[in-house]
Amino acid sequence: MRKLLALALVLYATCASAQTNSDAWNKLVADAKKEGKVVIIAPPDQEVRESIPKAFKEKYGITVDYLGGRSSDMAGRLRAERSSGIYTVDAALSGMLTMASIFYTEKMLDPLRPALIDPNVTDGSKWKSGKLWFIDPEDGYILRLFSTRTAMFYMNTTYVKPEEVKTAQDLLNPKFKGKIITSDPTLPGIGSSDSARFYIQYGEDFVKKLYLDQQMMVSRDRRQIGDGLARGAYPIAFGAEDEEMEKLEKEGFPIHRVYHLDGMSEVVSPSVGHVGLFNNAPHPNAAKLFVNWIASKEGLEVYSRARGGAPTRKDIDAAKYLPTAMIPKEGGDYFDSYNWEFVLNTKEKIRVRMKELMGR
């Protein structure tokens, strides 16, 4: 009898909890619809700009005001507005550097974890890491949505064959002197990420040989990097825009992505695969509904397909629409190029050292 009573109490509590969650969700949806719109900062990609507002409106009838652009540029706008007590943006889909060093550090964000109430989002079994992947030290402000296997660098195979570069040391071959171009390693961004990875694994002497003795061409214009690679002036390119590489491939240029070097960890990156919720949001309920949706199977698949990032949810079959090479293997040994400690501390120290080494 006691066991039956205990079981009945458990079932009652479970049903009551489910009803409470359902009531809270229905209230959120209703309140969000009354607000009528949500304003987000997101990447400038046209496909993302079109697909996210369309899908969200079809689902909930709520308009998405989409502010597309570089996260760093958007951050400047928010700083100016907030200094005047103006709050116009609800949520952000952003890269880690802006999200962490500006939005989080300058306390523009509200805790995201309490806002996530959709059981299909909060269920850890739906995520590859077994739980929601918050990257911030407080484990609750910035949720990571993408983890994509990314190319270390690119080659023009008319001038360099893949078999010629199998290890990092092969990049020091005298035949490549003056033939490698890189995004500037003295600036925050992909250039400093690349140099920091080499510095961490192979040391300062290797970095000096690669960046200085090999006379690497340093560029602050990623279009110049792509152009130099396509023309063969610099047939090995670090820091090129992957979207530009795809365009060149479609135009017939022999572009080869290098994902693996013997003895070096492969790379994963979130790109602009983070979501955050701004405090003082002008549409707080629509904002909460949006972050639940973008972290759901439906919303994240829309974003993943449009942006080309590998989702951190395990119930999305990304192999149906992404190249297999871009999807990290379970249990693989990867270097996370946007690990919090690496980006905000380790990489920054190495970036400063690179400026010294390069006399900049």
Buried (B, 14 or more C-beta within 10 A) or exposed (E): EEEEEEEEEEEEEEEEEEEEBEEEBEEBBEBBBEBEBBBBBBBEBEEBBEBBBEBBEEBBEBBBEBBBEBBBEBBEBBEEEBEEEEBBBBBBBBBBBBBBBBBBEEEBBBBBBEBBBBEEBBEEEBBBEEEBBBBBEEEBBBBBBBBBBBBBBBBBBEBBEEEBBEEBBEBBEEEBEEBBBBBBBBBBBBBBBBBBBBBBBBEEEBBBBBBEEBEBBBBEEBEBBBBBBBEBBBBBBBBBBBEBBEBBEEEEBBBBBBEBBEEBBBBBBBBBBBBBBBEBBBBBBBBBBBBBBBBBBBBBBBBBBBBBBBBBBBBBEBEEEBEEEBBBEEEEEBBBBBBBEBBBEBBBEBBEBBBEBBEE
